[in-house]
């Protein structure tokens, strides 16, 4: 037999065997598989309120130590990106007060705060809630529970914001559990 023929013969035999191997199993969402949750320190006592609202749920064991946890719930305040303009050849930050009144460009709404649940091992955001300082418009649909949601927080106290965050997270995880239970 010639070497080229032998290589072709081996390729034809081995390729179907490799093709029959099952695909690697898809990893479950860590929000479903996770057991230990760390709530990071937050402003305005939000951490204590969140712990008080999440603990009775019983889905996660809340811990005060961030080492070795499955999930981390943290909050941060997004910062507006600085925009620059040239003034006499020198780059300077744009001054919003100098805008012309005819400018009808819709400004992007920056959240007052964002809450996120992060997979501690992979540092991957699994769920995020942006808290915006306005009321929901009457014709605006209610935002879905996740994985990215919006919470309208005009005139809300910190405990009300924490309650809304905990409720949205719980609603999203419950929907994930229902979806995972219906799959074969």
URNORCOR-V678234 format. One record per residue. N is the residue number from 0. PHI is phi in whole degrees, -180 to 180 (* if undefined). OMEGA is omega in degrees with one decimal (* if undefined). BURIAL is b if it has 24 or more other ideal C-beta (glycine too) atoms within 12 Angstrom, else e. Layout:
BEGIN
N | PHI | OMEGA | BURIAL
N | PHI | OMEGA | BURIAL
END
This chain:
BEGIN
0 | * | 177.8 | e
1 | -83 | -177.9 | e
2 | -62 | 179.5 | e
3 | -66 | 179.0 | e
4 | -67 | -180.0 | e
5 | -65 | 178.8 | e
6 | -63 | 178.0 | e
7 | -65 | 179.9 | e
8 | -63 | -179.9 | e
9 | -65 | 179.4 | e
10 | -63 | 180.0 | e
11 | -68 | 179.4 | e
12 | -81 | -173.4 | e
13 | -78 | -175.9 | e
14 | -59 | 178.2 | e
15 | -64 | 179.5 | e
16 | -68 | 178.9 | e
17 | -68 | -179.0 | e
18 | -69 | -177.5 | e
19 | -84 | 179.8 | e
20 | -69 | -178.2 | e
21 | -67 | 177.3 | e
22 | -68 | 178.4 | e
23 | -61 | -176.8 | e
24 | -66 | 178.7 | e
25 | -74 | -179.0 | e
26 | -72 | 178.8 | e
27 | -70 | 176.9 | e
28 | -63 | -176.9 | b
29 | -65 | 175.0 | b
30 | -64 | 177.6 | b
31 | -88 | -175.1 | b
32 | -84 | -176.3 | e
33 | -67 | 179.9 | b
34 | -121 | -173.2 | e
35 | -112 | -176.1 | b
36 | -122 | 174.1 | b
37 | -109 | 176.3 | b
38 | -101 | -177.7 | b
39 | -69 | 177.1 | b
40 | -59 | -177.8 | e
41 | -140 | 178.1 | b
42 | -73 | 171.4 | e
43 | 59 | 177.6 | e
44 | 69 | -178.2 | e
45 | -62 | -179.3 | b
46 | -59 | -178.6 | b
47 | -63 | 178.7 | e
48 | -65 | 179.8 | b
49 | -63 | 178.3 | b
50 | -61 | 179.4 | b
51 | -63 | -179.7 | e
52 | -85 | -178.0 | b
53 | -86 | -176.3 | b
54 | -60 | -179.9 | e
55 | -64 | 177.9 | e
56 | -60 | 175.1 | e
57 | 82 | -179.9 | e
58 | -69 | -178.4 | b
59 | -121 | 171.4 | b
60 | -87 | -177.8 | e
61 | -87 | -179.1 | b
62 | -128 | 178.7 | b
63 | -96 | -178.6 | e
64 | -109 | -176.7 | e
65 | -77 | -176.6 | e
66 | -76 | 173.3 | e
67 | 76 | 179.3 | e
68 | -81 | 176.5 | b
69 | -85 | -173.8 | b
70 | -133 | 176.1 | b
71 | -127 | 174.3 | b
72 | -103 | -178.0 | b
73 | -134 | -178.8 | b
74 | -129 | 174.9 | b
75 | -151 | 177.8 | b
76 | -105 | 178.5 | e
77 | -64 | 179.3 | e
78 | -103 | 178.2 | e
79 | -73 | 179.2 | e
80 | -72 | 179.7 | e
81 | -72 | 176.6 | e
82 | -106 | -174.0 | e
83 | -113 | 172.3 | e
84 | -142 | 178.5 | e
85 | -90 | 174.7 | e
86 | -124 | -178.7 | e
87 | 57 | 177.4 | e
88 | 81 | -179.4 | e
89 | -114 | 177.5 | e
90 | -68 | -179.8 | e
91 | -134 | 176.5 | e
92 | -63 | 178.7 | e
93 | -66 | 179.0 | e
94 | -105 | -178.1 | e
95 | -66 | -178.0 | e
96 | -71 | -179.0 | e
97 | -92 | -180.0 | e
98 | -66 | 177.6 | e
99 | -77 | -178.8 | e
100 | -68 | -179.8 | e
101 | -82 | -179.3 | e
102 | -70 | -178.3 | e
103 | -109 | -179.7 | e
104 | -66 | -178.8 | e
105 | -73 | -179.0 | e
106 | -82 | 178.2 | e
107 | -72 | -178.3 | e
108 | -81 | -179.9 | e
109 | -94 | -179.1 | e
110 | -65 | 175.9 | b
111 | -71 | 177.5 | b
112 | -159 | 175.5 | b
113 | -131 | 175.5 | b
114 | -111 | 178.0 | b
115 | -142 | 172.3 | b
116 | -104 | -173.5 | b
117 | -117 | 171.7 | b
118 | -71 | -173.3 | b
119 | -64 | -176.1 | b
120 | -74 | -175.4 | e
121 | -94 | -177.0 | e
122 | 53 | -178.5 | e
123 | -110 | 178.8 | e
124 | -74 | -178.7 | b
125 | -99 | -178.6 | b
126 | -153 | 179.7 | b
127 | -144 | 176.2 | b
128 | -127 | 176.0 | b
129 | -96 | 179.1 | b
130 | -97 | 179.8 | b
131 | -110 | -175.8 | b
132 | -91 | 174.8 | e
133 | -161 | 176.2 | e
134 | -87 | 177.5 | e
135 | -73 | 179.0 | e
136 | -72 | -176.4 | e
137 | -63 | -178.5 | e
138 | -90 | -178.3 | e
139 | -86 | 179.9 | e
140 | -69 | 177.7 | e
141 | -66 | -177.9 | e
142 | -66 | 178.8 | e
143 | -66 | -176.2 | e
144 | -71 | 179.2 | b
145 | 169 | 6.9 | b
146 | -76 | 174.9 | b
147 | -128 | -176.6 | e
148 | -132 | 178.8 | b
149 | -124 | 177.1 | b
150 | -119 | 179.3 | b
151 | -89 | -168.0 | b
152 | -123 | 178.5 | b
153 | -64 | 177.8 | e
154 | 64 | 177.7 | e
155 | -102 | 176.6 | b
156 | -84 | -179.8 | e
157 | -57 | 179.7 | b
158 | -69 | 176.8 | e
159 | -69 | 176.7 | e
160 | -64 | 178.8 | b
161 | -61 | 178.6 | b
162 | -63 | 179.7 | b
163 | -65 | 178.5 | b
164 | -63 | -179.8 | b
165 | -63 | 179.5 | b
166 | -66 | 179.4 | b
167 | -65 | 177.7 | b
168 | -63 | 179.8 | b
169 | -62 | 179.0 | b
170 | -62 | -179.4 | b
171 | -66 | -179.8 | b
172 | -65 | 177.4 | b
173 | -62 | 177.1 | e
174 | -65 | 176.9 | e
175 | -64 | 179.7 | b
176 | -65 | 178.4 | e
177 | -65 | 178.9 | e
178 | -67 | 179.8 | e
179 | -72 | -180.0 | e
180 | -74 | -177.6 | e
181 | -87 | 179.0 | e
182 | -83 | -179.5 | e
183 | -72 | * | e
END
